[in-house]
């Protein structure tokens, strides 16, 4: 073969490799997540606890040592709440809003690139708990007028058999007169009934009524896999200012005493659905190469079932867009 022929053969091979790489790129990166069918049309997507970023977070922050301070969820949660509330000063994360990635949040805040308020505190604490193997979900709160908003994390305690709401920014959880930790829905019901007697904050163990009004309206994110599939946002610029809009994957409490009835998301009045018990899948993950294949697996599930799935990151992103109806002008927050 002539030198010229060898050159064109090599060039053709290089072009073919580049083309194949471009076509197969969406299938080069795979993620493993869980899908739990909570009710008909309602799924919760969970991040795996051994996700590399979660484990890097624990290592970077020395959390393994913190988690060894003693037995019992209450002691662990109290220690982590003290830790999270002192991580950084309360400042606005705008205009350089960080992704929902605790490692990146802490790096950017410590480098002076952004700030952090309730959402950043909750994200960091929530992902620490995920790395420790606890099921978590993120909760959006609002007062009666929907003008004041707040963001917290709930952790599922198998010791107590329930969700427990944690005020990551404020550094406490709520307990009743019997020192029983409360969930976000229990806080909502107490506020709606004006039953705040005996409400205390732990670890401070003081009266905790000042922030109870934020539980007038509650809704929960129905996925916590914001590392394998970032949250979707839309930016708008008006009057020289940038505004960010999050597209939520929400389950909205629409029972008595709420103004969130017209909120985006899935309205739920059944307490057993809203406070579903997170399940752990058994067996190896099931591979799904396509969105169609994943749809087939999800449609065959019954409420109360959970599966672990390994799939291309592109297919996971497409599935989230489809499940929650995310518009095309919303993009992953990076």
N, C-alpha and C positions, 0 to 999 in steps of 0.2 A: 504494500500500500504506500502511495506517495505521501510525502509530508503534508501536502495540501489536503489529501483525503483523510489522513489521520486527524488533522486539525478540525475538519468539519464533523467527523465522527465524534470527537471529544466534545465539540460545541453542542451537537445534537443531544448527546447524553446528559450534558450539564443542564440544558434547557428542560429536558424531560424530568430530571431529578427535581428541579425547581418547581415545575408544574405539579408534579406528584406531591411534593411537600406542601404546596399551597392548597391542593385539593384535600389532602389528608390532615392538614394542620388541626382542624377542629377535633380530630380523633386521636391526637397525640397526647393530650392532657386529660386525664381521667380523675373523677372524684368518687368518693364513697359516702353516701348519705342514707338516712333512714326515712321511709315514708310510713306514717301511721295514719290510718283512716279513723278519724274521730267520730264522724257521722257521715251520712250521705252527702257527698259533695264537699266535705270538709277534711282536709289533710294537714298534718303537721310534718314539716321536713326538718330533720335533725342533723347536726354536724357530728362526725365521729369524734369521740374524746381524744383519740390518739392523733388527731390532725397535727402535722408538724408545727404549725404556727401556734396552736394551743400549748403544745409541749415546750416550745421555745419561750413562750410567755412565762410559764411556770419556772423554767430554769433561770431566765433573766431576772425575775423578781424574787427569787428565793422562796417560792410559795410552798414547796415541799416541806421546808422547815416549819413554816407557819402552820401548815395543816397537821403537823405532828404534835400540836400543843396539848392534846388531850382528847378523850373519846367524846362522842356526842355531837350531833349536828349543831345544836345551839351554841356550843363553845366555839366550834369552827366558824360558824357564820358570824358570831360576834367578833372574833379575831380578824376575819376578812373585812368586816364593815369598818372597824377601826383603821385598818390598813388602807382601804379604798378611799375613805373620806379625807385622808391626809396626803394623797398622791400628788396633787397639784392645786394651785389656787383656782378658785372659780372665776373664769373669764370667758368671753365669747369666742366660739370657734370660727366665727365669720371674719373675713370672707373666704378663708382657706379651710373649708369644712373637711375634716379628715374622714377616711373610710371607716366602716364599722369593723375595725381590725385593731385589737387592743395593743399589739406590738407597735403598730404604726402610729396609733394615737399617742402613746407614751413617748415614742421617739420624736414626733413632731412637736408635742408640747414642750418637752425638755430641751429641744433645739430652738424654741421660740418661734416656730413656724406657724403655730395656731394656738388656740385656747381650748378650754373644755368646760362644759356645764353638765347638767344632769345626764344627758344622753351619753356623754363620754365616760362619766363615772360608772353608769350602769353597764355600758358595753364592756369596760375593762373587768369589772367584778363578775359579770355574767360569763365572760369567756374564761376567766380563771376557774370558775365553778365547773364549766364544761370540761376543761382540761382535767379536773379532778374526778370527772365521771358523773357529775350531777346533771339531771335534766334541767334546763332553764328555758324561760321564755321572757320576752321583753314586753313591757306593759306601758301603754300610752294613757295618760290621765288628763283630765280637764275639769275646771270648775263649772259651776252652773251656767255661766254665760259663754262657756267655751273660749273665753279670752285668755285665761291663764292655763298654761300647759305644763306638764311634768312627765318625766320618763324614769321608770324604775325597772327592776328585774325581779322576777319570781323564780325561786328554786324549788324543785320538788324534793321533799324530804321523805325518804322511805321509812325513816325512824318514826315520823309523825303521820305518814300516810296522807300527805296533803301538800299543796302549794303554799309557800311562805314568801311574802313580799319583803324585799330588802331595799332600804333607802340608801343606795350606794354613796350618794353625794353627802347626805346628812349623817350617815354613819350609824344607823340603827334599824331595827325591825320592830313591828308592833306586836304587843302581847296583851291579852285580856287580864282580868283580875286573878285568874288562876295561872298566870304566866304561860298561857298557851299561845304560840305564835299564830298570827293571822294572815290570811291571803288577801289579795287585792279585792276580790269579790266580797269577802267578809267585811273589809273596811268600807266598801261601797254601801253595803246593807246597813252597817252601823251608822254611817253618816246620814243615809236616807231616813233612817228611823230616829235620828237625833239621839242615838244611844252611844254616847262617848264616855260614859262613866266607867272608870276602871281601866281606861286605855292607857297603856304605858309604852315607853320606848326602852328597848334593850339593845346595846349594853348600858346606856345611860340610866335606865330605869327611872325616868322622869315622866311627867304627864306629856302625852304626845297628841294634843288636840290641834296644834297650830296648823298642821299640814293635812288634817283629815278632810278638809273641804275639797282638796284636789281629787278625791276619790268619788266625786259626784258622778263622773263619767269615766268608764274604763273600757279599754279594748286591747287585745293582745295580738302580737305578731305571731303568725302561724308558721313561722320557720325561724331557726336560729343558726342556719348555715351561711352566715354572712362572710365566711372565709372562702368557701367553695363557690359561692355565688353572691357577689356583692349586692347591697341594696340599690334599688333603682331610683334615680332622681332626675328632675328636670330643672334647668336654670332659666330664669327670666331676668332681664335687666329693665328696670323702670326708674325713671327720674334719677339716673346715674347710679342706682344701687342694684346689686345682684341679689336675687331672692332664690332660695332653693326649695323645691317641692319634692317631698318623698312620696313614692307610690307604695302604699302599705299593702302587706299581705295579712289582713286583719280579720279577727273574729271579734265582733262588737257585742258587748252585753246590752241587750235591748229590753231587759225586764223593767220592773218598776223603778221609778226614781232616776231616770237617765234622760239626757238630752241628745245622746248619740244615735237616736233612732234613724236619722238620715245620713249617718256617717258612711263613707265608703267601707266596704267589707261585708262579711257574712253576719247578719243579725242572729243572735242566739238568745233564747229565754230559758233554756233548759240548763240548770246548774250542773248537772252531771256531764253535759257536753262541754260547757264553758270551763269547768274544772276537771277536765278529763285526766285520767291517770296515764302518764307516759310509760310506754312499754319498751322492753329491750328485745331486739330480734335475736333469734337463734340461728346457728348455721352460718355458712360462708355467704358473702354477698352474691347476689344474682346479677349477671352481666346483662346490660341493655345497650345495644349499639345505636338504636334509633328511637326517636320520639314515639313512633307507632308501637314499637315493642314495649316501651315503658307504659304507654296508655293501656295496652292490653293487660299488663300486670296490675295496674292500679284499678282498672274496671272490674277485675276478678276478685278484688279484696272486699271483705265484709267489715262493717264498723267494729273496731276493737282489734283489728289485725295490724301488724307492723312487719315491714320487710326491709332488709338492707340491700341497697342497690349500688352497683359500680357501673358508672356510665361516663361517656365523654362530657367534658365541661360544657361544650356547645349544646348537647342534648339536654343537660340539666338546666342551662339558661333558657332554652326554648320551652321546657316543661314549666318553669316558674312563670314565664310570660303567659303561657296558655292557661295555667291554673288560676292565676289572679287577674288576667285580662290587662296586662301592662301595655300601655300605648307605645307606639314606635318611637315617640319623641322623648321617652324616658330611657336613660342610659346608666350603666353601672357606675357607682361612685368610686373613683380611684384615688 
